[in-house]
Structures are given as structure tokens and as C-alpha cells.
Amino acid sequence: IGTITEVREFPKARKPAYQLIVNFGELGIKKSSAQITVNYSPESLIGKQVVAVVNFLPKQIADFMSECLVLGAVDEQGVVTLLEPNLSCENGLRVA
């Protein structure tokens, strides 16, 4: 579990996306590229807790190195709805 602390537009991505900076507590601060521009504005994402995979190898996306994968449900049109805890919890907790 991590908390989004910063969101930037990502115009160099092939599909509309944001660059996210996510605080995972003891696991550190990680960056992610996320194609979530349909359902979310940058302002709505600040402070939101998300579920993410943090043990993948980093992936180069345009000129940005994505270090984690923020998880979401994808509908038939490819629109992503983020997975997030129902209650606030500590950053860095594992998902079971």
C-alpha cells in the first residue's frame, strides 16, 4: 500500500498517462506511469492510497523509469479504476 504524493502530466507517453510519485513507507518512494487520465485528475490523486506491485524490475517508458505497478480494474474500453484500501492504513503494508 502506498500514498500518492505527486502527480505530473506525461505527454511523452504513447497513451494518455500520469507520472505518479508514491510513498511506500519503509519501502521508500517509487515512481510509476499510470494510464488513469479518464477517471482521475491530478488533483484527485494527491493523498490517495493505492495498491501496487513494488518488486518488479523497473521499466523504461519514454524518458521515464517506472519503478512500480499501480493496480486497477480495467473495463471493456480500457478505462482503469484504481484499487485502493477501504480504510486508511500504513504505507508499505503487504497485500494478502
Legacy VTK file of the C-alpha trace (Angstrom):
# vtk DataFile Version 3.0
C-alpha trace
ASCII
DATASET POLYDATA
POINTS 96 float
0.000 0.000 0.000
1.312 3.441 -0.866
0.142 7.052 -0.861
0.380 9.189 -3.984
2.304 12.346 -3.087
2.874 13.901 -6.508
1.305 13.681 -9.965
2.723 15.024 -13.234
1.325 15.075 -16.755
3.166 12.624 -19.045
2.913 13.997 -22.605
5.645 11.679 -23.961
3.643 8.525 -23.159
2.035 6.832 -26.188
-1.356 6.693 -24.424
-2.568 9.423 -22.029
-0.910 8.834 -18.648
0.345 10.443 -15.458
3.674 10.099 -13.716
2.968 9.200 -10.089
5.280 9.542 -7.091
4.163 7.070 -4.412
5.307 6.817 -0.772
5.591 3.185 0.362
6.840 3.947 3.891
9.867 1.817 4.769
9.996 0.552 1.170
10.726 4.104 0.016
9.441 6.481 -2.633
8.766 4.931 -6.050
7.691 6.284 -9.435
5.008 4.845 -11.690
3.449 5.632 -15.058
-0.310 5.123 -14.957
-2.900 5.334 -17.738
-5.636 6.643 -15.447
-6.427 10.018 -17.017
-10.066 9.180 -17.847
-11.285 8.652 -14.273
-8.812 10.822 -12.346
-7.489 14.371 -12.384
-4.021 15.044 -10.934
-5.611 16.907 -8.011
-7.917 13.991 -7.137
-4.955 11.608 -6.870
-2.875 13.516 -4.296
-3.134 11.747 -0.930
-4.938 8.708 -2.374
-3.756 5.330 -1.107
-3.275 2.690 -3.797
-2.412 -0.984 -4.146
0.773 -1.612 -6.137
3.354 -4.238 -7.042
6.775 -2.991 -5.910
9.040 -5.977 -6.638
9.024 -5.839 -10.460
12.109 -4.688 -12.345
11.935 -1.005 -13.353
10.540 -0.359 -16.846
11.540 2.455 -19.202
8.509 4.320 -20.585
9.605 7.108 -22.952
12.062 9.161 -20.862
10.638 7.941 -17.511
11.665 4.942 -15.383
8.596 3.293 -13.825
9.556 1.510 -10.591
6.231 0.003 -9.510
2.889 -1.065 -10.963
-0.178 0.646 -9.523
-3.102 -1.789 -9.787
-6.585 -1.145 -11.102
-9.621 -2.794 -12.642
-9.882 -2.342 -16.437
-13.238 -2.232 -18.218
-14.020 -3.216 -21.826
-12.973 0.242 -23.112
-9.644 0.078 -21.272
-10.644 2.598 -18.595
-8.839 1.943 -15.315
-10.373 2.246 -11.839
-7.666 2.155 -9.163
-7.664 -0.487 -6.441
-7.455 1.239 -3.082
-7.947 0.260 0.569
-11.381 0.997 2.001
-9.795 2.329 5.211
-6.589 4.298 5.648
-3.640 2.089 6.505
0.122 2.309 6.924
2.217 2.854 3.800
4.267 -0.197 2.884
1.820 -2.804 4.177
1.671 -6.013 2.159
-1.484 -7.146 0.429
-2.716 -10.586 1.464
LINES 1 97
96 0 1 2 3 4 5 6 7 8 9 10 11 12 13 14 15 16 17 18 19 20 21 22 23 24 25 26 27 28 29 30 31 32 33 34 35 36 37 38 39 40 41 42 43 44 45 46 47 48 49 50 51 52 53 54 55 56 57 58 59 60 61 62 63 64 65 66 67 68 69 70 71 72 73 74 75 76 77 78 79 80 81 82 83 84 85 86 87 88 89 90 91 92 93 94 95
